[in-house]
Amino acid sequence: MAKFLVRRHAEPAYVHGLIEAVNKISSQKQCPNEERILRAIQQEYDWTKTEILKQLKFAVKDGFFIQVTAISSHGKSKGVPQTAFRVRQREKEQELEKTQETHDWYCWVCHGAGEIIQCDHCPRVFHRKCARDGSVSSGKWKCPSCQHQKLPQLISSKSADALSKMLLFTMERMKEKAKDFLRPIDFDEYEDYLDFIFKPMDLSLLEKNVKEKHYKTPKEFREEAQWMLHNSIIYFGENTEMTELAEAIMEDCDGELEELIRCSDCYLMSNVRTTNWFAKPCFYPHELVWAKMTGEPPWPSKLLAWNEEKTKALVRFFGTAHQRAWVIGKNVIPITQKPDVKKRPQRWLQAVEEMKLYEKYLDQSQHKHRKKIPEPTKTKANSRERSTQTHTLDENCNCSKPSEENSLQRKIDAISKKLDDEIKKNAELNKRKDERIKILQDHAKTLEDHLNSAVLNLESERNRAKDYKQKYEKLIVEEKRIRTMLNSDGVYNSGLTNGSSSTYNDDCSNLSSPHQSGSSRPRERRNNDETKLAANKERLEREKAIAEALKKAKKEHERQIQRTLQTSREEANRALKEAVSATKRKQWCSHCSNEAFYPCCWNTSYCTVECQKADWCSHRFHCMRLACNCGRDCKKSC
């Protein structure tokens, strides 16, 4: 069994504060001793002196700081030795230590340091109080994250391809709020990131693992995504923007996985959204009930689950939106009971029609397989009762009358036409958004081409610099040779013979100055060589400065592209929201669903007088402007 041990003593939040304090003091050309570190930290954090000194000692023990003895060169303490702390710079050692590490340094639950136990099946570690749900098998300790997840039979029978397809929909939902987790962390910006983080994680790496089918259960996917939140709390702190973003991503992930585990068929169809997807029954059909919300009539819906106390039910309503809600148990009645519906709005009638279509598909599926499909919540006999009761309900609602059926069909056609128009508008907005994004991408590609050409020019300049360096080395050799010749020049002149001196005098007769000699040529050559050396050195320095400037410009250019793309996406989303909001603020005709201009009562408006006359036959029983609203059998003038 794994033993408890201490891998890190200092808490990560304190270590970050201490590093900031030491760097701040060092940038002010001061010695980072205990007194200055305490003063700098207490200005920023509400930490006690005892705790700061304790964590500083732990940080030195963990290897984040080096404790040295420094002697001040100025001030009151000039010449007095004092203890200073330096941040350890470990670049080459870090890669070697990283390959040797097998487990994380901080607790998976509370994200703190201290005495921990290591899981024998994964790199996670836990405190003693945080590891209560672990288990021991074959002498090896298994952490709660590695425990087997009990899944419904439907999701456990899914293949790896089917699970990967559903997890990709989960990834799309997680990407909606993620902006800083879409790509790996920039180690150039956060140089000490790997000193605290054992396993970096982002959505691009997570999506790659999903496509490669690394996860066999939803729990494995969820625990892998949890690394983003774990890393954010350790490196950035609990109350930071990055951590809040990671928490929002994990909330979306938990909601999607909960829906996936509850019914994988519903989850898949709700994301694919084929025609009449909500009316198609799942492998295990859901129970049909009437669910009543505040201010709404009893609504046909699917019963998804009950809470642990059986006091609330999670239902999903038939209709256009297919929304989910928790409904109090007393407001949920079986579909076989007759609901007390006084007002039947258009949305309610559409929901009833969709429920009838669901029952039709369910009967066809049962007849096709010629056997009973096991239902965890309802039997086949109850399904027949539901069908019979639904037909009775249709008779009570007078849906069988030809005139009302024609009117209902016209309304449905008008609504469908309106929905098609809205879909076309949304498609046009999305097309404009895609065009703007494409323009920005083309612009970014052009800038990238220019940058690549600049890089190629820089490579050619580097090659030229190498040639100059070789020439420089040759010139150094030549300079040594010339100096040797100059040193031996006096000996050479003294040993000249009479015959050679006559030749020498003939050659020197053409010179204008009597002081010029044969040694002037090497001296001139040496001066030229020194001039060339200085020019080459200056050119090499200039090339190095150009290379550094190009590197900085490339990095800034990439950041500018990302900021421009993000701004364009935000503008497109804002324009879409404004268009949807403007549509919602308008009033619509209760008869033909066009934009209304003539209000009738508090919740009814019409576009023309003809629509008001056509709808008056059914609306007059509910109109709030009438002096009497007693119903059909009223014998008064109303």
N, C-alpha and C positions, 0 to 999 in steps of 0.2 A: 504493500500500500504506500502511496505517496506520502512524504513527510512534509511538515510545515517548515518553511524557510523564509528568509528575508532577501528579496532581490533588489529592492530600492527602499531606502530609509526616509528620504525627504519627499514631502507632498509636491506634486507637480506645480500647483498654483504658487507655492512659496518659492520654488526654484525659478520660475519665470520672473517673479518679482525681484529676487536677488540678482538675477542676471541683468535685468533692466537697471537696477541701482548701480551695479558695478560698472556697466558700460557708460552710464550717465556720469559717474564720478571720474572715470578715466578720460572721457571726452573733455572734461573741464581741467585736465592736466593736474589732477590731484591724486593722492594716494588713496585707494579704496580700502581703508581700514574699517574696523568694527563700528567706530563712532560715526563715521560718515555714512556707512551703509544703513545703520539704524535710523539716522536722521532722514535719509532719502526715502526709505521705505515707509516710515511713519507719516511722511507728507502725502503719500499716495494711498496707503492702506490702513485699515483700523486693526492692526495687529499689535499684540503686546511685545514688550522687549524680550521677555523670557522665551516666547515662542519663536521670535525671529532668530535669536542666537542659537536656539536648539535646531531649527531647520537649517541654519547656515552650517552648523557642525555636520548635520546629516548630508547636506549637499557636497561638502568636502569629502565625506566618506564615500559617497556615491560616485565621485570622480567628476562632478560638474565644475569644481573650482580647484585651483592650486594655491596652497597657503605658502607664501614666501615672506622673507624678511627684507624690508626696504629701509633705506636711510634717506631722510628728507634732505634736500639740498637748499631749501629756503624756508622762511617763516620762523615762528617761535621754536618749532621742534627741529631746527636745522641740526643735522648731525646725529639725531637721536634715532636709533633703530626702532622700527615698528612693524607689526604684523599686517601684511596686505593680502588681498585675495584677487586672483586673476582667473578669468574664464578660460577653461582648458580648450585649446584648439586641437581637435583631433580629426584630421581629414583622412589620412592613410590608414590609421588604426581603426577608424569607424567601420570601413567595409569588412575588415577581417573579423571584428567583433560581431558584426551583424550576421555574418554567415555562421558563426558559432552559436548564436542564441537560438533556443528552441521554444521559449515561452515568453509571454508578455511580462511586463514589470509591474503592472497596476491591476487592481481588482476589477473583474468584469462587471460587478454589480454597483459598487460605490466609487469606482475609478480612483481609489486611493492607494498609497504605498503601505508597507508594513509587512507583517508576517502573513504569508499566503501559502496555499496548497496548489500544486500544479495538476492539471488534468492530464491523464495518460493517453487521451485520445485526440486532443486538440491543444493549441497554444494558449488557451485561456487559463487564468489563475483567479483564485477566490480567497477572501478572508475566511477565518473560521466561522464567524457569525453569518457570512453570506453564502456558505456552502452547505446549508442544511438539507437541501434537496438532492445532494449527490448520492451515488451508490457505488458499491464495491463489487466487482465481478472478476473472478480469476486473479485476485490479488492486485487488481488495477482499479484506480479510482476514476469514475466517470462523472463529469460535471453535469449540472442541470441542462446545459445547452446541448449536450450530446445524448440526453435521454430520448428514448423512443417516443414518438408522438402517436397518440391514439387518434386515428382518422376514421371517418365514415367509410363504409364499404365502397361507395361510389367513387370517392376521390382516391382511395387506396388502390383501386383497380385500374386507375388511369396509367397509361404508358408514359415513358419519359418524354416522348414527342408531344403528347397532349398536355402534360404538365408544363413543359417549356413554352408552349403556345400561350397558355393562360398566364404564366408568369411574365411574358412579354407585355401583356395588357397591364399587369400590375406595374411594370417598369414605366410604361407611358404615363400612368397616373402619378408616379413618384417624380417624373421629370417636370411636371407642371410647375412646381414650386422651387425646383432646384436650379440655381444659377451658378453657384460656386462649386457644386459637386458634380457637374457634368463632365469634367475632365480631371486628370490627376493633379495633385498639389504641385505647385512650382517650387522645387527645392532651391532654386537660385534666390527666391524671395524669402523662403523660410529655411535658412541654412541648417538650423539645429533641429529640424522636424524629426529626423530619424533617431535623434538622441532620446526622444520621448515616445515615439510611435513605433510599435513593433510591426504592425501590418497595415500599411496605407490602403485605403479603400475609397472608391468613387463609383458613380453610376455607370461610367463607361466600362470599367472592369467588371462590375456586377452584371451588366448586360452581356458582355462577352462570355461570362461563365454560364449565363442562362442559355445562350445560343449553343454553347458546347455541351449542354445537358449535364452540368455538374451536380445539380440538386435533385435529389430523389423525393423529397417531401417539402411542403411549404415551410416547415419549421427550419430546415437547413437554409433556405433562402432568406428567411427572416433573421436568423442569427448571423448570417454573413453580412446582411445590410446593417446590422446593429454596430458593426465596426466603425461606420461613419460617425454615429453619435458618440461612441466610446472615444474615438480619436479626437473629436471636436472638444469634448469636455476636458480631456487631459491637456491638450496643447493650447486651446484658445480660452478655456475657462467655462464655467457654467452659465454665467449671465452675459453672454456675448451674442452677436448677430449670427455667427456661424453655427453656434450650438442651437439657437432657436430655429434656424433653418433646418438643421439635422433633425430636431424634434418634430417639426412639421412634416418632414419627409417620412419619418417613421410612423407618425399618426396615419398618414395616407396608406402606408404599407400595411399597417395592422388592420385598417378598415377593409382594404381590398382582400387580404388573406382571410379575414373572418367571413366575408361573403363567399369567397372561393370554397372554403371548407364546408360552409353551411349547405351549399348546393352548387356543385361545379357546373351543372347544365345551365342553371340560371345565369351564373357568372359569364359563361362562354357566350350564351345567346345575347345577353345584355350588351356585350362588347362588340360582337359581330353585327348584331342588329339587322337581321334579314327581314323579309316581309312577314308581318304578323308573328313576330318572334315571341311576343309575350303570350300569345294564344296557343303556342305549341307546348304540349305537356313535357315535363321532365321524365327521366327514367323512373324515378319515384315521384308520382304526381303529388302535388301539394293539396291540402284540404282547402275547399272553398268556404268562405265565411262572409257574413255581413259585418263590416267594421265601421263604427260611427265615431267621427271626430267632431270637435266643437264647431258648431255653425254649419255642419254639413249633414245631409241625410245618410242613412246607412248605405255604405258603399260596398259593392262586390270586390273581393280581394282574395289573395292567396295567403294562407297562414304559413309563415316560414318557421317560426320558433316561439317558445315560451321562455320567460326568464326563470331563474332558479326557484323563486317563490310561487310561480304559476299565477302571478297577479297581473302581469302585462304580457301582451302578445305582439310579436313583430310581424307585421303584415305588409304586403305590397299590393297597391290598388290597381285595378283595371282602369283603362282610360288612355289618355294620350301621354301623360307625364310618367306614369308607372312609378310613383314615388313610394318610399318606404317610411314607416312610422311605427312607434310603439304605442299601442292602444290598451287602455285599461280593460281588464278581463270581462267586466260586466257589460262593456260596450261591444263585445265580440259575440255574435250569435251564429249558429249553424246556417248553412245556405238553405236548408229545408224549411226553416221557419219563414213566415210571411213578414216582410219588413213594413213598418208604418211610414210610408213615404208620401207626404202631402205635396211637396213640390218636386217635380221631376225635371231638372234642368237638362240642357242639351248634353253636357258632359256626362251626366249620370246615364242617359240613354245610350251614349256611345260605350260607356263602361259595361252596361248590361249586354250590348251586342257583342262586345269582345269576349265576355264571359261565355255567352252562348257558343261562339266560335271555338273557345277553349274546350267546352264539353263535347262539341262535335268532333274535334281532333282526338280527344281522349277516347270517345266511343270507337272511332275508326281504328285507333291503335290497339285497343283491346280486341276488336273483332279480327284484326289482321293476325295477331299472334295466337288467337284462340286459346288463351290461357290467362289466368289471373295474374296481373302484375302486382307484386307485393307493395302495399302502401303502408307506410308507418303510421299514418294518421287517419286513414279513412278506408272503408271497405267498398266493394263493388256495389253492394245493395244500396249503400248510402249514395253512391253515384247515380243510380237509377232514380232514387228519391229526389236527388237534386235536379235531375233532368225533368221529372214529372212536375216538381214544384216550380221550376223555371217556366215551364209552359203555362202553368196556372197563373203565375205572376204576369206573363205576357198577356193572358186573357184579361186580367184585372186592369192592366195598364192600357187596354184597348189598342194594343199594337197590331191586332189582326185586321183592323178596319183599313180598307184600301186607301181612303182619303188621307188618313194620318200617315200611312206608310209612304205614300207619294210625297207628302210634306216632309217627312223625315228624310227621305232619299234626297230631296232637293237641298235640304239643309246640309246633309252630309257632303253632297257634291260641291256646294258653295264653300264649305269649310276646307275640303280637300284642295279646291282651287286656290283658296287663300294660303294654305300651307305650302302649296307648290310655288306660289309667288314668293313667299318668305324664303323658301329653300333656294330659289334662283337668286334672290338678293344676297343671301349669305354666301352662295357660291361665287357671285360676282365680287363681293368683298374679299373673299379668300383668294380669288384670282389676282385682284389688285395687290393684295399683301404679298403673294408669291412673286409677282412681277417686280415689286420693290426690292424684295430680298434677292432676286436674281440679279438686278442691277447692281446692288451692293456687292454681291459675290463676284460679278464681272470686274467691278472696280478693284476689289481686293486682289483678284487674280492678276490684273494689270500691274498693280503696285508690286505684287510678288515677283512678276517677271522682271520689272525694273530692278528690284532688289537682287534677283539672281544674276542679272547682268553685271551689277555692281560687284557682287561676290566674285564673279569670274574675272573681272578686271583686277580685283584685289589679289586673286591667285596669281595672275600674270605678274603683278607688281612684286609679289613675294618671290616668285622665281627669279625676277631680275635682281631682287635684293640678295638672293643666294649667290648669283653670279658675281655681284659686287663684293660679297663677303670672300669668295674664292680669290678674286683679284686682290682684295685687301691682304689676304694671307701671303699671296705671291709678292706683293709690294713689301711686306715686312721682311721676307727672305732677301729681297733685293736690297733693302735698306741695310740689313746686316752685312751683306757683301760689300756694299759701298763704304760702310764705316771701316771695314777691314782694309779696304784699299787705301782709304784716307790715312789710316794709322801707319801703313807701310809705305806711304808716298815719300817721306823724307829719306828712308833708306834707299828707295829706288833711285831718287835723284842723285844721291851721293855716289852711287855705284855706276854711273853712266861712263862709257868709254869715250875716247876722243872722236871715233867715227860716228857714234850715235849722237854725240853732242852737236856735231856739225849738221846732221839731219834735223835735229831738234831745233837749232837756231834758224834753219831755213823755214821750218814750219811756223816758227814764232815771229818771223819777219813781217808777216801780214797783220799782226795784231797792232792795235792803236795804242795800247797802254803797256808800258814796260813792266808793270807789276803783274800782268796776267800770265798764267802758267798752265801746264797740262792738267793740273789738279782742279781747275775751275769747272771743267765739264762734269766730273762726278758731283761737285758741289751743286751745280745747277740742276742736275738730275735729281739729287736728293731733295732740293727745295720743291721741285715739281711733284715728287712722290708724296711729300708731306701735304702739299695742297690737295692732291687727289684723295689722300686718306681722310683729311678733314671733311672734304665734300661728300665722300661716301658715308662717313659716320653721320653727318647731318641728314643725308638722304634716308639712311636706315631708321633714324629716329622719327623722321617725318612719316615714313611708311608705317611704322608701328602705331603712331598717333592716329593715322587714317584708319587702320584696321580696328582700333578700339572704338573710334567714332562710328564706323559702319556697324559694328556689333550693337552698340547702344541704339543706333537709329533703327536697326532691324527689330530689336525687342520692343521699342516704343511704337513702331509701326504695327506690330502684331496686336499690342494692347489697344491701339486706336481702332483697328478693325473690329475687335471684339466689342468695344464700347459702341461703335457705330451700329453693328448688327443688333446688339441688345436694345439700343434706343429705337431702332426701326421696329423691332418686335413689339416693344411697349406701346409705340404710337399706333401700330396696327390693332393691337388688342384694345386700346382705349377707344379707337374709332368704332370698332365692332360693338363694344359695350354701349357707346353713345347711341348707335343706331338701334340696338335692341331696347335701350331705355326709352328712346323716342317712340318706338312702336308700342311699348307697354303703356305709355302715358295717354295714348289715344283711346277713344271710345269706339266700339264696334257695333254695327247693327245686329240686333237680336234675331233678325229674320234672314238676311243674306250675308252677314258677316263682313260687309264693307264698312268703311269709315263712317261713323254716325255723326249727325249734326243736330238731330231733333231729340232731346231727352223726353221720355215719357214719365218715368218715375225714378226712384232712387237707384235702381240697378238695371234699367232698360232704356235703350235709345235706338233710334232708327235713322237710316240714311235718307229716306224719302217718305212721303205720306202714303204712297202705295204699299210700301213694306209694313207700315203701321196698320193699315187696313187689313192686309193679308194675315198679320200675326195677331190681330185683335181677338179673334175667335178663341184662342187658347190663353192669351195674356189677360183678358178681362177678368178672369177668376182670381188673378193674383195681383192685379194692378193696385198700387197704394194710393192712387189719386181719387178712386171712387169713394163716395160717401158711405156706401154699403158694400161689404165684401162677404156676403153670406153664402154664395155659391150658385149652382145652376138652378135650383128649385125656388129661387127668390121670386115672389110675385109682385115686388114693388117696381117702381119705374126704372130702377137701376138695372 
